[in-house]
Amino acid sequence: MNTVPIPAGVINWNTLNEIVSMDEDSPDFSKNLIIQYLEQANTTFDQIEQELQGNCDLEQLASLGHFLRGSSAALGLQRISWACERIQNLGRKREGGVEGQQLPDSHYAQLITNALQCARNEFKAAKAELSAFYKSEL
């Protein structure tokens, strides 16, 4: 149950630049895509928070983490993707456990709470870098 190391950069610029290159055909394509993603990420973070405070269904938490991991990775937002992969893995009890020991769901919920805070912090960092890149507050 190893944890993948956190990526060095907040954004994988090679990935994002591939999307930005599409702006040649449609001005502001990448910026609009990023804005849409930012709204989606906020909504998903809120859904994770609500699930943690409500039913705390680990499989649902894993599913939300998986969803946001994919869209984050597609845009090159690698640190958000990394944190969401942790939420996904914790929800499926693939990390955060102790070899040969069955831990309660509340243990994983606490670790997901920590990973969610990390994801929100990485979101703020990515949003700041993207705002600087697009020279406007996103």
Phi, psi and omega per residue, in radians:
M1 nan 1.137 -3.127
N2 -1.495 2.630 3.061
T3 -1.699 2.335 3.074
V4 -1.209 2.356 -3.135
P5 -1.117 2.576 -3.135
I6 -1.188 2.375 3.119
P7 -1.084 2.629 -3.104
A8 -1.159 -0.768 -3.083
G9 -1.777 2.622 3.103
V10 -1.128 -0.698 -3.075
I11 -2.162 2.402 2.974
N12 -1.538 1.766 -3.017
W13 -1.208 -0.454 3.076
N14 -1.074 -0.786 3.131
T15 -1.156 -0.845 -3.110
L16 -1.122 -0.672 -3.129
N17 -1.118 -0.494 3.051
E18 -1.109 -0.670 3.121
I19 -1.280 -0.707 3.131
V20 -1.087 -0.552 3.135
S21 -1.088 -0.374 3.099
M22 -1.273 -0.205 3.101
D23 -1.121 -0.381 3.127
E24 -1.070 -0.646 3.141
D25 -1.473 -0.549 -3.077
S26 -2.502 1.708 -3.104
P27 -0.919 2.444 3.128
D28 1.206 0.190 3.111
F29 -0.978 -0.913 -3.065
S30 -1.169 -0.683 3.137
K31 -1.106 -0.764 3.122
N32 -1.126 -0.652 3.092
L33 -1.109 -0.748 3.125
I34 -1.127 -0.775 3.139
I35 -1.061 -0.753 3.088
Q36 -1.060 -0.757 3.117
Y37 -1.073 -0.784 -3.103
L38 -1.036 -0.722 3.095
E39 -1.138 -0.769 3.124
Q40 -1.071 -0.742 -3.128
A41 -1.116 -0.779 3.109
N42 -1.038 -0.765 3.122
T43 -1.082 -0.775 -3.124
T44 -1.159 -0.718 3.073
F45 -1.020 -0.746 3.118
D46 -1.115 -0.684 3.109
Q47 -1.122 -0.699 3.103
I48 -1.106 -0.790 3.124
E49 -1.029 -0.804 3.139
Q50 -1.100 -0.697 3.129
E51 -1.153 -0.686 3.107
L52 -1.122 -0.620 -3.118
Q53 -1.520 -0.221 -3.103
G54 -1.879 -1.981 -3.076
N55 -1.170 -0.525 -3.111
C56 0.990 0.794 3.096
D57 -1.321 1.918 -3.068
L58 -1.068 -0.640 3.141
E59 -1.156 -0.674 3.080
Q60 -1.142 -0.719 3.098
L61 -1.098 -0.724 3.100
A62 -1.076 -0.728 -3.141
S63 -1.110 -0.757 3.106
L64 -1.139 -0.712 3.089
G65 -1.088 -0.739 3.135
H66 -1.095 -0.784 -3.141
F67 -1.001 -0.881 -3.080
L68 -1.295 -0.517 3.083
R69 -1.045 -0.806 -3.097
G70 -1.108 -0.829 -3.121
S71 -1.217 -0.562 3.084
S72 -1.160 -0.803 -3.131
A73 -1.112 -0.677 -3.125
A74 -1.071 -0.498 3.140
L75 -1.669 -0.045 -3.140
G76 1.501 0.235 -3.138
L77 -1.537 1.282 -2.888
Q78 -1.213 -0.532 3.125
R79 -1.319 -0.623 3.044
I80 -1.132 -0.765 3.115
S81 -1.011 -0.746 3.130
W82 -1.056 -0.825 -3.130
A83 -1.131 -0.661 3.129
C84 -1.238 -0.552 3.054
E85 -1.127 -0.630 3.070
R86 -1.104 -0.776 3.107
I87 -1.023 -0.790 3.122
Q88 -1.039 -0.886 -3.101
N89 -1.138 -0.683 3.115
L90 -1.160 -0.694 3.112
G91 -1.100 -0.507 3.113
R92 -1.696 0.106 3.134
K93 1.009 0.662 3.126
R94 -1.655 -0.158 3.016
E95 -2.621 2.884 3.123
G96 1.521 0.044 -3.129
G97 -1.714 -3.112 3.082
V98 -2.106 2.242 -3.102
E99 -0.878 2.188 3.083
G100 1.334 0.154 -3.102
Q101 -2.210 2.320 3.094
Q102 -1.653 2.075 -3.099
L103 -1.774 2.663 -3.140
P104 -1.214 2.733 3.109
D105 -0.987 -0.553 -3.132
S106 -1.072 -0.543 3.085
H107 -1.088 -0.833 -3.127
Y108 -1.205 -0.609 3.102
A109 -1.075 -0.708 3.113
Q110 -1.136 -0.736 3.105
L111 -1.139 -0.633 3.083
I112 -1.170 -0.664 3.073
T113 -1.016 -0.777 3.113
N114 -1.129 -0.741 3.139
A115 -1.153 -0.621 3.097
L116 -1.114 -0.743 3.104
Q117 -1.085 -0.713 3.077
C118 -1.075 -0.783 3.132
A119 -1.067 -0.730 3.115
R120 -1.124 -0.677 3.095
N121 -1.140 -0.755 3.116
E122 -1.157 -0.587 3.081
F123 -1.066 -0.805 3.120
K124 -1.063 -0.748 -3.140
A125 -1.128 -0.753 3.130
A126 -1.141 -0.740 -3.140
K127 -1.072 -0.697 3.109
A128 -1.127 -0.779 3.127
E129 -1.139 -0.711 3.139
L130 -1.196 -0.658 3.082
S131 -1.088 -0.720 3.097
A132 -1.134 -0.727 -3.131
F133 -1.103 -0.776 -3.101
Y134 -1.531 -0.018 3.112
K135 0.954 0.666 3.038
S136 -2.802 2.627 3.133
E137 -1.202 2.153 3.138
L138 -1.717 nan nan
